[in-house]
Amino acid sequence: MTSGVRVAYGQNVFGRSLVAEAEGVERWRREAAEVLRSWGASLEAVELVRLGVSELLSNVHRHVAVRRCYLRIVRIGSEVTVQVFDRSLNLPVVREEPDGESESGRGLWMLREMASGFGCERTEQRDGKIVWFRCELGDLP
C-alpha cells in the first residue's frame, strides 16, 4: 500500500474520495493511523484520529443518502485536523452528555469532548457539509 501523504503549500495533507461502507471503515482507520505515525504523532493522537474517522464515516454510512464522501487529514504545525465532506445538508446535532439509554448521539459527543476542536458546517456552495475535529499531534521532534 502506498502512502497518500503529500505536501501541498508547505503543509502535510492526506485526502481520499471514498464510499462510506461499514466494511471499509477499518481500512480508513488504518490509513489515518499510518498518516499520523508518518508525521510523528503520539499514540494518543493516533488513537483519537482512528476513533474519529470511525465515527465520522459511520455517520455518513448511517445518515447520508449518497455515501460518497471525502476524507481529508491536514497537519498544520503541531495540530492535525480531520474533515469529512459529504452531500447532506443536515448538520449533526451534538447534545449535552447523552444518558446511558440513548440509542445514538454518544459518538459525536465523545469525539467533541476528546478533541481540542470540533465542528460542522455547510460547504460554501451549499451542496453538502463538513464535519471536522482537531487534536494535537503530541510530542513531536
Residue frames as a rotation matrix with the C-alpha (Angstrom) as fourth column:
MET 1
0.591 0.806 0.000 0.00
0.806 -0.591 0.000 0.00
0.000 0.000 -1.000 0.00
THR 2
-0.435 -0.736 0.518 1.48
0.704 -0.637 -0.314 3.35
0.561 0.228 0.796 -0.95
SER 3
-0.422 0.222 -0.879 1.12
0.725 -0.499 -0.474 6.33
-0.544 -0.838 0.049 1.31
GLY 4
0.314 0.635 0.706 -1.33
0.890 -0.455 0.014 9.06
0.330 0.625 -0.708 0.32
VAL 5
0.456 -0.192 -0.869 0.67
0.515 -0.739 0.434 11.68
-0.725 -0.646 -0.239 2.20
ARG 6
0.099 -0.447 0.889 1.69
0.903 -0.334 -0.269 14.59
0.417 0.830 0.371 0.05
VAL 7
-0.443 -0.289 -0.849 2.95
0.641 -0.764 -0.075 18.10
-0.627 -0.577 0.523 0.67
ALA 8
0.091 0.525 0.846 0.73
0.884 -0.434 0.174 20.94
0.459 0.732 -0.504 -0.54
TYR 9
0.479 0.090 0.873 1.54
0.002 -0.995 0.102 24.61
0.878 -0.047 -0.477 0.03
GLY 10
-0.441 -0.808 0.392 4.07
-0.457 -0.174 -0.872 23.69
0.773 -0.563 -0.292 2.70
GLN 11
-0.124 0.472 0.873 1.53
-0.955 0.182 -0.235 21.69
-0.270 -0.862 0.428 4.74
ASN 12
-0.986 -0.159 0.052 1.05
-0.147 0.972 0.185 17.97
-0.080 0.174 -0.981 5.02
VAL 13
-0.124 0.985 -0.120 -2.25
-0.927 -0.158 -0.339 16.86
-0.353 0.069 0.933 3.54
PHE 14
-0.963 0.020 0.270 -3.88
0.099 0.954 0.284 13.46
-0.252 0.300 -0.920 3.01
GLY 15
-0.258 0.933 -0.252 -7.12
-0.771 -0.356 -0.529 13.20
-0.583 0.058 0.810 1.07
ARG 16
-0.988 0.021 0.153 -9.25
0.102 0.835 0.541 10.44
-0.116 0.550 -0.827 -0.40
SER 17
-0.218 0.954 -0.208 -12.63
-0.965 -0.179 0.192 10.24
0.146 0.242 0.959 -2.09
LEU 18
-0.991 -0.109 -0.081 -14.39
-0.090 0.975 -0.205 7.12
0.101 -0.196 -0.975 -0.84
VAL 19
-0.015 0.992 -0.125 -17.75
-0.360 0.111 0.926 5.44
0.933 0.059 0.356 -0.34
ALA 20
-0.550 -0.147 0.822 -18.61
-0.831 -0.002 -0.557 5.14
0.083 -0.989 -0.121 3.35
GLU 21
0.354 0.590 -0.725 -19.43
-0.408 0.796 0.448 1.48
0.841 0.137 0.523 3.89
ALA 22
0.823 0.045 0.566 -19.37
-0.563 0.196 0.803 -0.39
-0.076 -0.980 0.187 7.18
GLU 23
0.846 -0.486 0.219 -16.89
0.465 0.874 0.142 -2.96
-0.260 -0.018 0.965 5.90
GLY 24
0.367 -0.731 0.575 -14.47
0.604 -0.283 -0.745 -0.25
0.708 0.620 0.338 4.71
VAL 25
0.897 0.042 0.439 -14.21
-0.240 -0.788 0.567 1.76
0.370 -0.615 -0.697 7.92
GLU 26
0.765 -0.640 0.076 -11.31
0.236 0.388 0.891 -0.27
-0.599 -0.664 0.447 9.33
ARG 27
0.246 -0.680 0.691 -9.29
0.962 0.084 -0.259 0.35
0.118 0.729 0.675 6.17
TRP 28
0.369 -0.055 0.928 -9.64
0.227 -0.963 -0.147 4.11
0.901 0.265 -0.343 6.58
ARG 29
0.977 -0.096 0.192 -8.83
-0.208 -0.196 0.958 3.87
-0.055 -0.976 -0.211 10.29
ARG 30
0.496 -0.837 0.233 -5.58
0.684 0.541 0.489 2.07
-0.535 -0.083 0.841 9.39
GLU 31
0.174 -0.406 0.897 -4.79
0.843 -0.409 -0.349 4.57
0.509 0.817 0.271 6.64
ALA 32
0.729 0.150 0.668 -5.34
-0.123 -0.931 0.344 7.52
0.674 -0.333 -0.660 9.00
ALA 33
0.902 -0.426 0.075 -3.13
0.020 0.214 0.977 5.88
-0.432 -0.879 0.201 11.66
GLU 34
0.289 -0.819 0.496 -0.37
0.937 0.348 0.028 5.35
-0.195 0.457 0.868 9.08
VAL 35
0.339 -0.107 0.935 -0.55
0.453 -0.852 -0.262 9.01
0.825 0.512 -0.240 8.07
LEU 36
0.882 0.048 0.469 -0.33
-0.337 -0.631 0.699 10.22
0.330 -0.774 -0.541 11.66
ARG 37
0.737 -0.668 0.103 2.53
0.378 0.533 0.757 7.87
-0.561 -0.519 0.645 12.51
SER 38
0.198 -0.679 0.706 4.44
0.951 -0.042 -0.307 9.19
0.238 0.732 0.638 9.47
TRP 39
0.361 -0.001 0.933 4.02
0.036 -0.999 -0.015 12.68
0.932 0.039 -0.360 10.98
GLY 40
-0.654 -0.739 -0.163 5.43
0.142 0.092 -0.986 11.56
0.743 -0.668 0.045 14.32
ALA 41
0.097 0.802 0.589 2.14
-0.616 -0.416 0.668 11.69
0.781 -0.428 0.454 16.24
SER 42
-0.672 -0.213 0.709 1.75
-0.730 0.346 -0.589 10.37
-0.120 -0.914 -0.388 19.77
LEU 43
-0.921 0.359 -0.150 -0.10
0.338 0.929 0.149 7.12
0.193 0.087 -0.977 20.39
GLU 44
-0.423 0.791 -0.442 -2.94
0.451 -0.239 -0.860 9.16
-0.786 -0.563 -0.256 21.96
ALA 45
-0.277 0.288 -0.917 -3.33
-0.662 -0.749 -0.035 11.29
-0.697 0.597 0.398 18.82
VAL 46
-0.869 -0.070 -0.490 -3.28
-0.430 0.598 0.677 8.21
0.245 0.799 -0.549 16.57
GLU 47
-0.798 0.581 -0.160 -5.99
0.600 0.739 -0.306 6.54
-0.060 -0.340 -0.938 18.64
LEU 48
-0.271 0.712 -0.648 -8.16
0.097 -0.649 -0.754 9.67
-0.958 -0.268 0.107 18.75
VAL 49
-0.425 0.079 -0.902 -7.93
-0.839 -0.409 0.360 10.04
-0.340 0.909 0.240 14.97
ARG 50
-0.956 0.116 -0.269 -8.76
-0.006 0.911 0.412 6.35
0.293 0.395 -0.871 14.47
LEU 51
-0.550 0.790 -0.272 -11.82
0.652 0.202 -0.731 6.77
-0.522 -0.579 -0.626 16.70
GLY 52
-0.216 0.461 -0.860 -12.86
-0.248 -0.878 -0.409 9.99
-0.944 0.125 0.304 14.94
VAL 53
-0.740 -0.078 -0.668 -12.50
-0.673 0.084 0.735 8.55
-0.001 0.993 -0.115 11.44
SER 54
-0.887 0.445 -0.121 -14.68
0.445 0.895 0.024 5.61
0.119 -0.033 -0.992 12.50
GLU 55
-0.340 0.795 -0.502 -17.35
0.523 -0.284 -0.803 7.88
-0.781 -0.537 -0.319 13.92
LEU 56
-0.284 0.223 -0.933 -17.47
-0.538 -0.842 -0.037 10.32
-0.794 0.492 0.359 11.01
LEU 57
-0.807 -0.038 -0.589 -17.51
-0.556 0.385 0.736 7.65
0.199 0.922 -0.332 8.29
SER 58
-0.822 0.555 -0.129 -20.05
0.568 0.782 -0.257 5.53
-0.042 -0.285 -0.958 10.18
ASN 59
-0.266 0.740 -0.617 -22.32
0.175 -0.593 -0.786 8.56
-0.948 -0.317 0.028 10.42
VAL 60
-0.483 0.082 -0.872 -22.12
-0.822 -0.385 0.419 9.09
-0.301 0.919 0.253 6.65
HIS 61
-0.944 0.090 -0.317 -22.95
-0.055 0.906 0.421 5.42
0.325 0.415 -0.850 6.16
ARG 62
-0.643 0.704 -0.302 -25.97
0.722 0.426 -0.546 5.60
-0.255 -0.569 -0.782 8.51
HIS 63
-0.015 0.694 -0.720 -27.39
0.495 -0.620 -0.608 9.05
-0.869 -0.366 -0.334 7.82
VAL 64
-0.272 -0.155 -0.950 -26.47
-0.584 -0.758 0.290 10.22
-0.765 0.634 0.115 4.30
ALA 65
0.723 0.660 0.203 -28.31
-0.215 0.495 -0.842 9.04
-0.656 0.565 0.500 1.17
VAL 66
0.815 -0.552 -0.175 -25.27
-0.140 0.105 -0.985 9.49
0.562 0.827 0.009 -1.11
ARG 67
0.913 -0.401 -0.081 -22.46
0.244 0.373 0.895 7.71
-0.328 -0.837 0.438 0.70
ARG 68
0.237 -0.862 0.448 -19.65
0.805 -0.084 -0.587 9.08
0.544 0.499 0.674 -1.47
CYS 69
0.980 0.002 -0.201 -17.62
0.131 -0.763 0.633 11.41
-0.152 -0.647 -0.747 0.71
TYR 70
0.394 -0.895 0.208 -14.15
0.079 -0.193 -0.978 12.90
0.916 0.402 -0.006 1.01
LEU 71
0.841 -0.254 -0.478 -11.79
0.521 0.144 0.841 12.28
-0.144 -0.956 0.254 3.93
ARG 72
0.402 -0.747 0.530 -9.09
0.085 -0.546 -0.833 14.88
0.912 0.380 -0.156 4.45
ILE 73
0.717 -0.333 -0.612 -6.40
0.668 0.080 0.739 14.97
-0.197 -0.940 0.280 7.14
VAL 74
0.556 -0.479 0.679 -4.34
0.150 -0.746 -0.649 18.14
0.818 0.462 -0.343 7.39
ARG 75
0.319 -0.547 -0.774 -1.29
0.938 0.066 0.340 18.80
-0.135 -0.835 0.534 9.53
ILE 76
0.486 -0.234 0.842 -0.50
0.105 -0.941 -0.322 22.41
0.867 0.245 -0.433 10.35
GLY 77
-0.109 -0.627 0.771 2.35
-0.827 -0.373 -0.421 22.75
0.552 -0.684 -0.478 12.80
SER 78
-0.947 -0.293 0.135 1.66
-0.310 0.711 -0.631 20.54
0.088 -0.639 -0.764 15.81
GLU 79
-0.249 0.931 0.266 -2.07
-0.500 0.111 -0.859 20.12
-0.829 -0.347 0.438 15.10
VAL 80
-0.989 0.100 0.108 -3.98
0.146 0.557 0.818 17.78
0.022 0.825 -0.565 12.85
THR 81
-0.320 0.937 -0.138 -7.49
-0.717 -0.335 -0.612 18.38
-0.619 -0.097 0.779 11.55
VAL 82
-0.892 0.176 0.416 -9.65
0.349 0.854 0.386 15.55
-0.287 0.490 -0.823 10.22
GLN 83
-0.418 0.764 -0.491 -12.53
-0.709 -0.613 -0.349 16.52
-0.567 0.203 0.798 7.93
VAL 84
-0.688 0.325 0.649 -15.23
0.581 0.783 0.223 14.51
-0.435 0.530 -0.727 6.21
PHE 85
-0.669 0.468 -0.577 -17.17
-0.647 -0.749 0.142 16.19
-0.366 0.469 0.804 3.41
ASP 86
-0.701 0.485 0.522 -20.49
0.564 0.825 -0.008 14.67
-0.435 0.289 -0.853 2.34
ARG 87
-0.845 0.369 0.388 -23.54
0.213 -0.433 0.876 15.61
0.491 0.822 0.287 0.24
SER 88
0.056 0.898 -0.437 -26.07
0.931 0.111 0.348 16.02
0.361 -0.426 -0.829 3.05
LEU 89
-0.261 -0.062 0.963 -27.16
-0.039 -0.996 -0.075 19.48
0.964 -0.057 0.258 4.19
ASN 90
0.798 0.601 -0.048 -28.35
-0.023 0.110 0.994 18.08
0.602 -0.792 0.101 7.55
LEU 91
-0.202 -0.878 0.433 -25.91
-0.580 -0.249 -0.776 19.12
0.789 -0.408 -0.459 10.24
PRO 92
-0.156 0.125 -0.980 -25.48
0.578 0.816 0.013 16.67
0.801 -0.564 -0.199 13.11
VAL 93
0.494 0.349 0.796 -26.81
-0.487 -0.648 0.586 17.76
0.721 -0.677 -0.150 16.48
VAL 94
-0.357 -0.640 -0.681 -24.41
0.409 0.548 -0.730 17.13
0.840 -0.538 0.066 19.32
ARG 95
0.630 0.718 0.298 -26.31
-0.034 -0.358 0.933 17.42
0.776 -0.598 -0.201 22.57
GLU 96
0.113 -0.511 0.852 -25.11
-0.979 -0.202 0.008 17.64
0.168 -0.836 -0.523 26.10
GLU 97
-0.803 -0.561 0.198 -23.93
-0.590 0.795 -0.142 14.40
-0.078 -0.232 -0.970 27.66
PRO 98
-0.061 0.808 -0.586 -26.24
-0.626 0.427 0.653 11.61
0.778 0.407 0.480 26.46
ASP 99
0.251 0.197 0.948 -27.70
-0.913 0.373 0.164 9.24
-0.321 -0.907 0.274 29.01
GLY 100
-0.663 -0.619 0.421 -26.71
-0.521 0.785 0.335 5.59
-0.538 0.003 -0.843 29.11
GLU 101
-0.081 0.747 0.660 -30.01
0.310 0.648 -0.695 4.56
-0.947 0.148 -0.284 27.50
SER 102
0.291 0.198 -0.936 -29.55
-0.655 -0.672 -0.346 6.68
-0.697 0.714 -0.066 24.34
GLU 103
0.686 0.020 0.727 -29.53
0.421 0.804 -0.420 4.75
-0.593 0.594 0.543 21.08
SER 104
0.283 -0.595 0.752 -27.47
0.850 -0.208 -0.484 7.42
0.444 0.776 0.447 19.29
GLY 105
0.814 0.042 0.580 -25.60
-0.032 -0.993 0.118 10.65
0.581 -0.114 -0.806 19.88
ARG 106
0.868 -0.494 -0.050 -22.82
0.124 0.119 0.985 9.31
-0.480 -0.861 0.165 22.07
GLY 107
0.336 -0.802 0.494 -20.13
0.924 0.383 -0.008 9.03
-0.183 0.459 0.869 19.39
LEU 108
0.142 -0.268 0.953 -20.02
0.517 -0.801 -0.302 12.65
0.844 0.536 0.025 18.27
TRP 109
0.899 0.183 0.398 -20.44
-0.234 -0.569 0.789 13.84
0.371 -0.802 -0.468 21.85
MET 110
0.760 -0.650 0.023 -17.46
0.390 0.484 0.784 11.73
-0.520 -0.586 0.621 22.93
LEU 111
0.125 -0.714 0.688 -15.39
0.971 -0.056 -0.234 12.92
0.206 0.697 0.686 19.97
ARG 112
0.465 0.119 0.877 -16.21
0.137 -0.989 0.061 16.55
0.875 0.092 -0.476 20.74
GLU 113
0.978 -0.051 0.205 -15.19
-0.211 -0.187 0.960 16.04
-0.011 -0.981 -0.193 24.38
MET 114
0.575 -0.793 0.201 -11.87
0.581 0.569 0.582 14.37
-0.576 -0.218 0.788 23.50
ALA 115
0.148 -0.510 0.847 -10.78
0.924 -0.233 -0.302 16.63
0.351 0.828 0.437 20.63
SER 116
-0.582 -0.409 -0.703 -9.29
0.634 -0.770 -0.076 20.09
-0.510 -0.490 0.707 21.03
GLY 117
-0.616 0.475 -0.628 -11.76
-0.613 -0.790 0.004 21.39
-0.494 0.387 0.778 18.43
PHE 118
-0.669 0.502 0.549 -14.92
0.618 0.786 0.034 20.08
-0.414 0.362 -0.835 16.78
GLY 119
-0.409 0.601 -0.686 -17.44
-0.426 -0.791 -0.439 21.50
-0.807 0.113 0.580 14.35
CYS 120
-0.384 0.348 0.855 -19.74
0.818 0.557 0.141 21.09
-0.428 0.754 -0.499 11.41
GLU 121
-0.227 0.282 -0.932 -20.82
-0.277 -0.936 -0.216 23.50
-0.934 0.210 0.291 8.70
ARG 122
0.746 0.486 0.455 -22.35
0.347 0.300 -0.889 23.57
-0.569 0.821 0.055 5.26
THR 123
-0.254 -0.846 0.469 -19.99
0.893 -0.018 0.450 23.93
-0.372 0.533 0.760 2.33
GLU 124
-0.662 -0.066 -0.746 -19.66
-0.051 -0.990 0.132 27.34
-0.748 0.126 0.652 0.69
GLN 125
-0.903 0.302 -0.304 -21.52
-0.323 -0.012 0.946 26.03
0.282 0.953 0.109 -2.37
ARG 126
-0.283 0.819 0.499 -24.34
-0.861 0.013 -0.509 24.76
-0.423 -0.573 0.702 -0.11
ASP 127
0.235 0.334 -0.913 -24.10
-0.765 0.642 0.038 21.31
0.599 0.690 0.407 -1.71
GLY 128
0.327 -0.134 -0.936 -23.12
0.409 0.913 0.012 19.40
0.852 -0.386 0.353 1.40
LYS 129
0.909 -0.037 0.415 -21.44
-0.377 -0.496 0.782 19.68
0.177 -0.868 -0.465 4.76
ILE 130
-0.102 -0.958 -0.268 -18.12
-0.143 0.280 -0.949 19.24
0.985 -0.058 -0.165 6.51
VAL 131
0.972 0.205 0.111 -17.79
-0.143 0.146 0.979 17.61
0.184 -0.968 0.172 9.92
TRP 132
0.203 -0.979 -0.024 -14.35
-0.020 0.021 -1.000 18.01
0.979 0.204 -0.016 11.47
PHE 133
0.986 -0.059 -0.153 -12.29
0.151 -0.027 0.988 17.65
-0.063 -0.998 -0.018 14.61
ARG 134
0.409 -0.883 0.230 -8.82
-0.354 -0.386 -0.852 18.76
0.841 0.267 -0.471 15.62
CYS 135
0.972 -0.182 -0.150 -6.18
0.210 0.371 0.904 17.46
-0.109 -0.910 0.399 18.01
GLU 136
0.429 -0.903 -0.029 -2.58
-0.863 -0.419 0.283 17.98
-0.268 -0.096 -0.959 18.99
LEU 137
0.515 -0.316 -0.797 -0.11
-0.398 0.735 -0.548 15.54
0.759 0.600 0.253 17.45
GLY 138
0.953 -0.182 -0.242 1.66
0.301 0.492 0.817 15.19
-0.030 -0.851 0.524 20.79
ASP 139
0.433 -0.875 -0.217 5.36
-0.166 -0.315 0.935 15.26
-0.886 -0.369 -0.281 21.50
LEU 140
0.971 -0.114 0.211 6.97
0.228 0.161 -0.960 15.99
0.075 0.980 0.183 18.16
PRO 141
0.187 -0.980 -0.068 10.69
0.957 0.166 0.239 16.05
-0.223 -0.110 0.969 17.41
